[in-house]
Amino acid sequence: MKQLIVHCKEQVTQMALLEQGRLVEYTVERAEGTTLVGSFYKGRVVNVLPGMQAAFVDIGLKKNAFLYVDDCLHPHLEKQPKEKPSITELLQPGQELIVQVMKEPLGGKGARVTTHYSLPGRFLVYMPKADYIGVSKKIEQESERNRLKHLGEAIRCDEEGVILRTAAEKESHESLEMDIQYLREQWHKIEERAMDAEAPSLIHHDRNLIERFIRDAFNQEVEELVIDDERQAKQLLSYVRTFAPELGSRVQVYRGRDPIFERYGIADKLNKSFQRKTWLQSGGYLVWDQTEALTVVDVNTGKYTGTRDLEDTVYQTNREAAEEIARLIRLRDIGGIIIVDFIDMVSEKHRDDIVSELEERMKRDRTKCLVVGWTKLGLLEITRKKVREQVMNRMYTLCPSCEGTGKKLNSFLT
């Protein structure tokens, strides 16, 4: 059972996704600070750096965007030159072009942009210049993959590219045709705006937080969407009815006395899930430490003493930890390299089981993840695509006294 709970307050929207009553996704978005990922800009090349094979593009933000040479070449690998050209052959200072944001500005870095344009729909991703067909890896049945490839070829035109999403499984030709036609029209509007716009300027913004989730993940598995704002509920219902009218009855307005996040226990779940030390049900615990590019998770048995022997106690703790780590990585929206220091196990089978458990749990994550495997030091390495600022950075303000270290200089040294 999945439930989507939406809390609207002044200029802030918060969204929480529950699976079997457990909090698995949370995000927050301010009206004046909506996500940039997926947005299109008409930009101007400021400078070209052959030593970095990249260019900086002014798109109207505080920091110039970063455009790497690979994101200037043809999206289809087979149509790229055998030898990668210098960035100076592709771009010149002062040149104007359409770019799409693929990564938010993070830390002191500007946004990363691309010319590999893509527009996500409900069943497919439309790529106006890509010239290839792809099918979601989560669709495993070969006959269905082949059917979707044939449908993709049938509905695309000229050099268009299409990726059939997981939601396209068993969908009809008509559904996919309607999806691509809507996205094709959207792309033509973007091109028209770009012709009239002066660089730098925003020419297309992706949908807001709730609409993105509805587009990407609102399906038969989500039993209810509960929102505490009647005006926004009407807008959402209208949006849902445009592509999935059968799901309209699942949109409900919350009118309870208690705040919606308290009614569903989300406030308490959030507080527990974002602590540096998070407890496991058995009595074990996890410790989370983060740098800008790396997250380290330490697994401990804590109060759990087991019932059989040491190896079994360690294995059971690690197995429970693997399940919780997969959930919290997704909930905290952690990106980059993640290193997990599980408790040492003697059995090779137990080590393989932990990897399998993590891989299975992380399949539910809509962000691309990879369990790389065990390092020579016995640590487990995971990578997760880093697209936007972590949820924690939007929830909490850095302590001005310790600047995030959790430590303060002793008074006798000041």
C-alpha positions as CSV (number, residue, x, y, z in Angstrom):
1,M,0.0,0.0,0.0
2,K,1.4,3.4,-1.0
3,Q,0.1,6.8,0.2
4,L,1.2,10.2,-1.0
5,I,0.7,12.9,1.7
6,V,1.1,16.6,0.6
7,H,1.3,19.5,3.0
8,C,0.9,23.0,1.6
9,K,1.8,26.0,3.8
10,E,2.2,29.5,2.5
11,Q,5.0,29.3,-0.1
12,V,6.2,25.9,0.8
13,T,5.1,22.5,-0.4
14,Q,6.1,19.2,1.4
15,M,5.5,15.8,0.0
16,A,5.9,12.4,1.7
17,L,5.5,8.9,0.3
18,L,4.6,6.1,2.6
19,E,4.9,2.4,1.7
20,Q,3.2,0.0,4.1
21,G,3.2,2.9,6.6
22,R,6.9,3.5,6.3
23,L,8.3,6.8,5.1
24,V,10.4,6.2,1.9
25,E,10.5,9.5,0.1
26,Y,10.3,13.1,1.3
27,T,10.9,16.4,-0.5
28,V,10.3,20.0,0.1
29,E,10.0,22.8,-2.5
30,R,9.7,26.6,-2.0
31,A,7.6,28.6,-4.5
32,E,10.5,30.9,-5.2
33,G,13.1,28.2,-5.3
34,T,11.6,25.4,-7.5
35,T,14.0,22.8,-9.0
36,L,15.9,23.8,-12.1
37,V,16.6,20.2,-13.3
38,G,14.8,19.7,-16.6
39,S,14.4,23.4,-17.3
40,F,15.5,24.9,-20.7
41,Y,17.5,28.1,-21.1
42,K,18.7,30.2,-23.9
43,G,22.3,30.7,-22.9
44,R,25.4,32.6,-24.1
45,V,28.8,31.0,-24.0
46,V,31.1,33.1,-21.8
47,N,34.4,31.2,-22.1
48,V,35.7,28.0,-23.6
49,L,38.4,26.0,-21.8
50,P,40.2,23.5,-24.0
51,G,42.2,22.2,-21.0
52,M,39.0,21.1,-19.3
53,Q,37.1,20.2,-22.6
54,A,34.3,22.3,-21.3
55,A,32.6,25.7,-21.6
56,F,30.9,28.1,-19.1
57,V,27.5,29.3,-20.2
58,D,25.6,32.3,-18.8
59,I,22.0,31.2,-18.3
60,G,21.0,34.1,-16.0
61,L,21.8,32.5,-12.7
62,K,24.4,33.7,-10.1
63,K,27.0,31.3,-11.3
64,N,27.6,30.3,-14.9
65,A,26.5,26.8,-16.0
66,F,29.1,24.1,-16.9
67,L,28.8,22.4,-20.3
68,Y,31.1,19.5,-20.9
69,V,32.2,18.4,-24.4
70,D,30.3,15.1,-24.3
71,D,27.1,17.1,-23.8
72,C,27.7,19.0,-27.0
73,L,28.2,16.0,-29.2
74,H,25.4,14.0,-30.9
75,P,23.3,12.1,-28.3
76,H,23.6,8.9,-30.3
77,L,27.0,7.3,-29.6
78,E,27.2,5.8,-33.1
79,K,26.9,9.2,-34.6
80,Q,29.7,10.8,-32.6
81,P,33.1,11.2,-34.3
82,K,35.7,8.4,-33.6
83,E,38.1,10.9,-32.1
84,K,36.6,13.4,-29.7
85,P,37.0,17.0,-31.1
86,S,38.3,19.9,-29.0
87,I,35.6,21.9,-27.3
88,T,36.9,25.0,-29.3
89,E,35.7,23.3,-32.5
90,L,32.2,23.1,-31.2
91,L,31.7,26.3,-29.2
92,Q,32.9,29.9,-29.4
93,P,32.6,32.8,-26.8
94,G,29.5,34.8,-27.5
95,Q,27.7,31.9,-29.2
96,E,24.0,31.5,-28.2
97,L,22.4,28.1,-27.8
98,I,19.6,26.2,-26.0
99,V,20.7,24.2,-23.0
100,Q,18.9,22.0,-20.5
101,V,19.8,21.8,-16.8
102,M,20.8,18.2,-15.8
103,K,22.2,18.9,-12.4
104,E,21.3,21.7,-9.9
105,P,23.9,24.2,-8.7
106,L,25.6,22.4,-5.7
107,G,27.9,24.0,-3.2
108,G,30.1,26.5,-5.0
109,K,29.5,24.9,-8.5
110,G,27.1,26.2,-11.1
111,A,24.5,24.1,-12.8
112,R,25.5,21.4,-15.2
113,V,23.8,21.7,-18.6
114,T,23.5,19.7,-21.8
115,T,22.4,20.0,-25.4
116,H,21.0,16.4,-25.2
117,Y,17.5,17.6,-24.8
118,S,14.8,15.4,-23.2
119,L,11.2,15.9,-22.2
120,P,9.6,13.3,-19.9
121,G,6.1,12.2,-20.4
122,R,4.0,9.6,-18.5
123,F,5.0,6.7,-20.7
124,L,8.1,7.8,-22.5
125,V,10.9,10.3,-22.6
126,Y,11.0,12.3,-25.8
127,M,14.4,13.3,-27.2
128,P,14.1,15.6,-30.3
129,K,17.6,15.0,-31.6
130,A,18.7,11.6,-30.3
131,D,17.7,9.2,-33.2
132,Y,17.4,6.0,-31.1
133,I,14.9,3.9,-29.2
134,G,15.5,2.7,-25.6
135,V,13.4,0.7,-23.2
136,S,13.5,0.8,-19.4
137,K,15.8,-1.9,-17.9
138,K,13.1,-2.5,-15.3
139,I,11.0,-4.1,-18.1
140,E,12.5,-7.5,-18.1
141,Q,10.3,-9.6,-20.3
142,E,12.0,-9.8,-23.7
143,S,8.7,-10.1,-25.7
144,E,7.4,-6.9,-24.1
145,R,10.7,-5.1,-24.7
146,N,10.6,-6.0,-28.4
147,R,6.9,-4.9,-28.6
148,L,7.8,-1.5,-27.1
149,K,10.8,-1.0,-29.4
150,H,8.6,-1.6,-32.5
151,L,6.0,0.8,-31.1
152,G,8.7,3.4,-30.5
153,E,9.9,3.1,-34.1
154,A,6.3,3.5,-35.3
155,I,5.5,6.7,-33.4
156,R,8.8,8.6,-33.8
157,C,9.7,10.9,-36.8
158,D,13.0,11.6,-38.5
159,E,15.8,12.0,-36.0
160,E,13.6,11.8,-32.9
161,G,14.6,9.6,-30.0
162,V,12.4,7.8,-27.5
163,I,12.9,6.0,-24.2
164,L,10.0,3.8,-23.2
165,R,9.5,4.2,-19.4
166,T,8.5,1.4,-17.0
167,A,5.0,2.8,-17.0
168,A,4.8,2.0,-20.8
169,E,4.6,-1.7,-20.0
170,K,1.5,-3.2,-21.7
171,E,0.3,0.3,-22.8
172,S,-1.4,0.6,-26.2
173,H,-0.1,2.3,-29.4
174,E,-2.7,5.0,-28.9
175,S,-1.5,5.9,-25.4
176,L,2.1,6.2,-26.5
177,E,1.1,8.2,-29.6
178,M,-0.8,10.7,-27.5
179,D,2.2,11.0,-25.1
180,I,4.7,11.7,-27.8
181,Q,2.5,14.1,-29.7
182,Y,2.0,16.2,-26.5
183,L,5.8,16.3,-25.9
184,R,6.5,17.0,-29.6
185,E,4.3,20.1,-29.4
186,Q,6.0,21.1,-26.2
187,W,9.4,21.0,-27.9
188,H,8.2,23.1,-30.8
189,K,7.0,25.7,-28.3
190,I,10.4,25.7,-26.7
191,E,12.1,26.3,-30.1
192,E,9.7,29.1,-30.9
193,R,10.4,30.8,-27.5
194,A,14.1,30.5,-28.0
195,M,13.9,32.3,-31.4
196,D,12.2,35.3,-29.8
197,A,14.1,35.3,-26.5
198,E,17.3,37.2,-25.6
199,A,20.1,35.3,-24.0
200,P,20.3,34.6,-21.1
201,S,16.8,33.7,-20.3
202,L,14.5,30.9,-19.1
203,I,12.4,29.5,-21.9
204,H,10.8,26.4,-20.3
205,H,10.4,25.3,-16.7
206,D,9.6,21.7,-15.6
207,R,6.4,21.1,-13.6
208,N,6.1,21.7,-9.9
209,L,6.9,19.1,-7.2
210,I,3.5,17.4,-7.0
211,E,2.9,17.3,-10.7
212,R,6.3,15.8,-11.4
213,F,5.5,13.0,-8.9
214,I,2.1,12.4,-10.4
215,R,3.6,12.3,-13.9
216,D,6.4,10.0,-12.9
217,A,5.0,7.7,-10.2
218,F,1.3,8.1,-9.6
219,N,-0.1,4.7,-10.7
220,Q,-2.4,1.9,-9.6
221,E,0.0,1.1,-6.7
222,V,-0.7,4.5,-5.0
223,E,-3.9,4.0,-3.2
224,E,-4.5,7.6,-2.2
225,L,-3.1,11.1,-2.6
226,V,-4.1,13.2,0.4
227,I,-3.5,17.0,0.2
228,D,-4.5,19.7,2.8
229,D,-5.1,22.5,0.3
230,E,-8.4,22.6,-1.5
231,R,-7.4,25.0,-4.3
232,Q,-4.3,22.9,-5.2
233,A,-6.3,19.7,-4.9
234,K,-8.6,21.0,-7.7
235,Q,-5.6,21.8,-9.9
236,L,-4.1,18.4,-9.2
237,L,-7.4,16.6,-10.0
238,S,-7.6,18.4,-13.3
239,Y,-4.1,17.4,-14.1
240,V,-4.7,13.8,-13.1
241,R,-7.8,13.6,-15.3
242,T,-5.9,14.6,-18.4
243,F,-3.9,11.4,-18.5
244,A,-5.3,8.9,-15.9
245,P,-9.0,9.7,-15.2
246,E,-9.4,6.3,-13.5
247,L,-7.1,7.6,-10.7
248,G,-9.1,10.8,-10.0
249,S,-11.1,9.2,-7.2
250,R,-7.8,8.6,-5.2
251,V,-7.1,12.4,-4.8
252,Q,-8.6,13.4,-1.4
253,V,-8.7,16.7,0.5
254,Y,-7.6,16.5,4.2
255,R,-9.9,18.3,6.5
256,G,-8.8,17.0,9.9
257,R,-8.1,19.2,13.0
258,D,-4.5,18.0,13.5
259,P,-1.8,19.1,11.0
260,I,-1.7,16.5,8.2
261,F,1.9,15.5,8.9
262,E,1.1,14.8,12.5
263,R,-2.1,12.9,11.6
264,Y,0.0,10.4,9.5
265,G,3.0,10.4,11.9
266,I,5.3,11.9,9.3
267,A,6.8,14.6,11.5
268,D,8.0,12.0,14.0
269,K,9.3,9.7,11.2
270,L,11.2,12.6,9.7
271,N,12.9,13.5,12.9
272,K,14.1,10.0,13.6
273,S,15.2,9.3,10.0
274,F,17.5,12.4,9.7
275,Q,19.5,12.0,12.8
276,R,23.2,11.2,12.6
277,K,22.6,8.0,14.6
278,T,19.6,6.0,13.4
279,W,18.4,3.0,15.4
280,L,17.4,-0.4,13.9
281,Q,14.5,-2.3,15.4
282,S,16.7,-5.1,16.7
283,G,18.8,-2.7,18.8
284,G,21.6,-2.1,16.3
285,Y,22.3,1.3,14.9
286,L,23.7,3.2,11.9
287,V,26.0,6.3,12.0
288,W,26.0,8.6,9.0
289,D,28.8,11.0,8.1
290,Q,28.9,13.2,5.0
291,T,31.3,15.3,3.0
292,E,30.5,17.2,-0.2
293,A,31.1,14.1,-2.5
294,L,31.1,11.1,-0.1
295,T,28.7,9.6,2.5
296,V,29.9,7.0,5.0
297,V,27.6,4.7,6.9
298,D,28.9,2.7,9.9
299,V,26.9,-0.4,11.0
300,N,27.0,-1.4,14.7
301,T,25.3,-4.2,16.7
302,G,24.5,-1.8,19.6
303,K,22.1,-3.5,22.0
304,Y,21.4,-6.5,19.8
305,T,23.1,-9.7,21.2
306,G,21.5,-12.3,18.9
307,T,20.3,-15.8,19.8
308,R,22.7,-18.3,18.2
309,D,26.3,-17.3,17.6
310,L,28.5,-14.3,16.7
311,E,28.3,-14.9,12.9
312,D,24.6,-15.1,12.9
313,T,24.2,-12.0,15.1
314,V,26.5,-10.1,12.7
315,Y,24.6,-11.3,9.6
316,Q,21.2,-10.5,11.0
317,T,22.3,-7.0,12.0
318,N,23.8,-6.4,8.6
319,R,20.8,-7.7,6.8
320,E,18.5,-5.4,8.7
321,A,20.9,-2.6,8.2
322,A,21.0,-3.1,4.4
323,E,17.2,-2.8,4.3
324,E,17.2,0.4,6.3
325,I,20.2,1.9,4.4
326,A,18.4,1.5,1.1
327,R,15.3,3.2,2.5
328,L,17.3,6.1,4.1
329,I,19.5,6.8,1.0
330,R,16.3,7.2,-1.0
331,L,14.5,9.2,1.8
332,R,17.5,11.6,2.3
333,D,18.1,11.7,-1.5
334,I,21.8,11.1,-1.0
335,G,23.9,11.3,-4.2
336,G,27.4,10.5,-5.2
337,I,29.6,7.8,-3.6
338,I,28.3,6.0,-0.6
339,I,30.6,3.7,1.5
340,V,29.0,1.3,4.0
341,D,31.1,-0.2,6.8
342,F,29.1,-3.4,7.6
343,I,30.2,-5.5,10.5
344,D,32.8,-8.1,9.3
345,M,31.4,-11.4,8.2
346,V,33.3,-14.6,7.8
347,S,30.8,-16.4,5.5
348,E,31.1,-15.5,1.8
349,K,27.5,-16.5,1.3
350,H,26.4,-13.9,3.9
351,R,28.4,-11.2,2.1
352,D,26.7,-12.1,-1.2
353,D,23.3,-12.1,0.5
354,I,23.9,-8.5,1.8
355,V,24.7,-7.3,-1.7
356,S,21.6,-9.0,-3.1
357,E,19.5,-7.6,-0.3
358,L,20.7,-4.0,-1.1
359,E,20.3,-4.5,-4.8
360,E,16.7,-5.7,-4.4
361,R,15.8,-2.9,-2.1
362,M,17.3,-0.2,-4.3
363,K,15.3,-1.3,-7.3
364,R,12.4,0.7,-5.8
365,D,14.4,3.9,-6.0
366,R,13.5,6.1,-9.0
367,T,17.0,7.6,-9.0
368,K,19.7,5.5,-10.7
369,C,21.7,3.5,-8.2
370,L,24.5,1.0,-8.5
371,V,25.8,-1.4,-5.8
372,V,29.4,-1.6,-7.0
373,G,30.6,-4.3,-4.5
374,W,33.0,-5.0,-1.8
375,T,36.4,-3.1,-1.7
376,K,39.7,-4.7,-0.7
377,L,39.2,-3.2,2.8
378,G,35.8,-5.0,3.2
379,L,33.7,-1.9,2.7
380,L,30.6,-1.9,0.4
381,E,30.6,0.8,-2.3
382,I,27.4,2.2,-3.7
383,T,26.9,5.1,-6.2
384,R,23.7,7.1,-6.7
385,K,23.1,9.7,-9.3
386,K,23.5,13.2,-7.8
387,V,20.9,15.5,-9.4
388,R,20.0,18.1,-6.8
389,E,20.8,19.4,-3.4
390,Q,20.1,16.8,-0.6
391,V,16.9,17.1,1.3
392,M,18.7,17.5,4.6
393,N,20.3,20.7,3.3
394,R,16.9,22.1,2.6
395,M,15.5,21.0,6.0
396,Y,18.3,22.2,8.3
397,T,20.4,25.3,8.6
398,L,24.2,24.9,9.3
399,C,25.1,25.7,12.9
400,P,27.0,29.0,13.0
401,S,29.0,27.9,16.0
402,C,30.4,24.6,14.8
403,E,29.8,25.0,11.0
404,G,28.5,21.4,10.8
405,T,31.2,19.6,12.6
406,G,29.2,19.0,15.8
407,K,32.1,20.2,17.8
408,K,32.9,23.5,19.6
409,L,36.3,24.8,20.7
410,N,36.8,24.5,24.5
411,S,36.3,27.8,26.3
412,F,39.8,27.7,27.9
413,L,41.3,27.8,24.4
414,T,39.4,30.8,23.1
